């Protein structure tokens, strides 16, 4: 667990609505909650084949050779290497009530949209 001890308050000036709905969140610790291992896919192979053989409105002015040259260089038949994605959770006090699990990644996203703002004081 990583101690963080930071307080975030709801930004009343934000036009967006918070997913959490709390006015004040005091985060105590963050910790990795799960690790997701998946393969990275570069480009959808079937989508590229569809563009080559059944061009839509955007591709209809291009010849078959141009569609093949443009789309084929981005196609990968096999998925890319495995990658691990870490998901984080936090222990926090939300509006005076202790929460043992709070999705840290969702809170970071709301901070990036200025739905919450950090305060200078810590509890």
VOPAGU-2260 file (C-alpha; in pm, 1 decimal, decimal comma):
REM VOPAGU-2260
SITE   aa  ch    i         X         Y         Z
SITE  UNK   A    0       0,0       0,0       0,0
SITE  UNK   A    1     117,7     346,0     -83,6
SITE  UNK   A    2      14,1     617,0     163,3
SITE  UNK   A    3    -122,5     922,8     -11,7
SITE  UNK   A    4    -327,4    1118,9     248,9
SITE  UNK   A    5    -481,8    1370,2      11,7
SITE  UNK   A    6    -824,7    1530,9      12,3
SITE  UNK   A    7   -1029,5    1603,8    -300,0
SITE  UNK   A    8   -1344,5    1815,3    -303,9
SITE  UNK   A    9   -1620,9    1824,7    -562,2
SITE  UNK   A   10   -1579,9    2109,2    -809,1
SITE  UNK   A   11   -1914,5    2291,7    -805,2
SITE  UNK   A   12   -1815,4    2491,7   -1116,1
SITE  UNK   A   13   -1780,6    2179,3   -1331,7
SITE  UNK   A   14   -2049,5    2123,7   -1593,5
SITE  UNK   A   15   -1997,9    1747,7   -1577,0
SITE  UNK   A   16   -2162,7    1524,2   -1320,4
SITE  UNK   A   17   -1944,4    1307,4   -1099,5
SITE  UNK   A   18   -1972,6     929,0   -1109,4
SITE  UNK   A   19   -1907,9     909,5    -735,2
SITE  UNK   A   20   -2137,3    1186,0    -611,6
SITE  UNK   A   21   -1947,0    1259,7    -289,7
SITE  UNK   A   22   -1863,4    1615,0    -188,7
SITE  UNK   A   23   -1534,3    1532,4     -15,5
SITE  UNK   A   24   -1301,1    1235,3     -63,1
SITE  UNK   A   25    -996,9    1181,9     155,6
SITE  UNK   A   26    -774,6     909,4       9,4
SITE  UNK   A   27    -563,0     723,5     265,3
SITE  UNK   A   28    -380,9     454,1      62,6
SITE  UNK   A   29    -367,3     325,4    -293,9
SITE  UNK   A   30    -285,1     -31,7    -389,8
SITE  UNK   A   31    -293,9    -250,5    -702,8
SITE  UNK   A   32    -625,8    -432,2    -701,2
SITE  UNK   A   33    -579,4    -651,4   -1007,9
SITE  UNK   A   34    -352,8    -713,8   -1302,7
SITE  UNK   A   35    -507,9    -775,3   -1643,3
SITE  UNK   A   36    -296,2    -954,0   -1902,9
SITE  UNK   A   37    -409,0    -924,3   -2261,9
SITE  UNK   A   38    -271,1    -917,2   -2610,0
SITE  UNK   A   39    -236,8    -589,7   -2789,7
SITE  UNK   A   40    -419,7    -583,6   -3123,0
SITE  UNK   A   41    -280,7    -338,9   -3371,7
SITE  UNK   A   42    -562,8    -305,5   -3627,5
SITE  UNK   A   43    -879,2    -502,1   -3690,9
SITE  UNK   A   44    -789,6    -739,8   -3973,7
SITE  UNK   A   45   -1146,4    -798,9   -4092,7
SITE  UNK   A   46   -1219,1    -425,9   -4104,8
SITE  UNK   A   47    -917,5    -369,1   -4332,1
SITE  UNK   A   48   -1024,4    -654,0   -4560,5
SITE  UNK   A   49   -1370,8    -502,7   -4583,7
SITE  UNK   A   50   -1222,9    -169,2   -4695,0
SITE  UNK   A   51   -1010,7    -341,3   -4958,7
SITE  UNK   A   52   -1283,7    -556,7   -5113,0
SITE  UNK   A   53   -1603,3    -364,2   -5027,0
SITE  UNK   A   54   -1510,9       3,8   -5022,1
SITE  UNK   A   55   -1748,5     244,9   -4859,4
SITE  UNK   A   56   -1826,4     603,1   -4949,6
SITE  UNK   A   57   -1482,8     730,7   -4847,5
SITE  UNK   A   58   -1282,2     466,8   -5035,7
SITE  UNK   A   59   -1489,0     430,1   -5354,0
SITE  UNK   A   60   -1278,0     683,5   -5550,0
SITE  UNK   A   61    -958,2     484,8   -5489,4
SITE  UNK   A   62    -856,4     198,7   -5715,3
SITE  UNK   A   63    -820,8    -154,8   -5583,5
SITE  UNK   A   64    -441,9    -122,7   -5594,0
SITE  UNK   A   65    -450,0     200,1   -5388,9
SITE  UNK   A   66    -687,1      50,4   -5130,9
SITE  UNK   A   67    -463,9    -254,3   -5100,8
SITE  UNK   A   68    -146,3     -46,4   -5064,1
SITE  UNK   A   69    -293,6     192,8   -4808,3
SITE  UNK   A   70    -468,2     -62,5   -4589,1
SITE  UNK   A   71    -241,4    -363,6   -4611,6
SITE  UNK   A   72      60,5    -195,8   -4452,4
SITE  UNK   A   73    -134,9    -151,3   -4128,7
SITE  UNK   A   74    -271,9    -505,5   -4109,3
SITE  UNK   A   75    -114,8    -751,9   -3867,9
SITE  UNK   A   76    -240,1   -1107,6   -3894,0
SITE  UNK   A   77    -132,7   -1200,7   -3544,0
SITE  UNK   A   78    -194,9   -1002,3   -3228,4
SITE  UNK   A   79      91,2    -811,3   -3071,9
SITE  UNK   A   80     281,2    -896,6   -2756,7
SITE  UNK   A   81     116,3    -953,8   -2421,5
SITE  UNK   A   82      79,7    -650,6   -2204,5
SITE  UNK   A   83      -9,3    -615,7   -1839,4
SITE  UNK   A   84    -249,6    -345,6   -1728,7
SITE  UNK   A   85    -253,7    -259,9   -1360,1
SITE  UNK   A   86    -582,9    -148,3   -1202,9
SITE  UNK   A   87    -560,0      44,1    -877,6
SITE  UNK   A   88    -796,6      85,3    -584,4
SITE  UNK   A   89    -784,6     304,2    -276,8
SITE  UNK   A   90    -902,9     318,9      81,6
SITE  UNK   A   91   -1077,0     648,6     143,1
SITE  UNK   A   92   -1311,8     842,2     366,7
SITE  UNK   A   93   -1596,5     973,2     153,1
SITE  UNK   A   94   -1821,4    1238,1     312,9
SITE  UNK   A   95   -1715,3    1117,6     657,3
SITE  UNK   A   96   -1786,8     750,0     587,2
SITE  UNK   A   97   -1493,5     508,1     552,9
SITE  UNK   A   98   -1481,0     315,1     223,7
SITE  UNK   A   99   -1248,7      17,8     198,6
SITE  UNK   A  100   -1252,3      16,3    -180,5
SITE  UNK   A  101   -1258,5     311,8    -418,9
SITE  UNK   A  102   -1160,7     282,0    -784,6
SITE  UNK   A  103    -846,8     495,8    -806,9
SITE  UNK   A  104    -842,9     493,7   -1188,3
SITE  UNK   A  105   -1197,2     635,7   -1204,0
SITE  UNK   A  106   -1104,5     905,4    -954,8
SITE  UNK   A  107    -800,7     999,4   -1164,6
SITE  UNK   A  108   -1024,2    1027,8   -1469,9
SITE  UNK   A  109   -1262,6    1259,1   -1284,6
SITE  UNK   A  110    -965,9    1466,6   -1170,4
SITE  UNK   A  111    -852,1    1500,1   -1531,1
SITE  UNK   A  112   -1197,5    1637,1   -1623,7
SITE  UNK   A  113   -1183,0    1878,6   -1325,2
SITE  UNK   A  114   -1484,8    1725,1   -1152,7
SITE  UNK   A  115   -1281,5    1708,0    -832,2
SITE  UNK   A  116   -1000,7    1933,3    -722,9
SITE  UNK   A  117    -729,2    1860,8    -466,6
SITE  UNK   A  118    -713,2    2072,0    -153,6
SITE  UNK   A  119    -393,5    2198,9       5,7
SITE  UNK   A  120    -479,7    2076,3     352,4
SITE  UNK   A  121    -469,0    1709,7     447,9
SITE  UNK   A  122    -641,1    1538,7     737,4
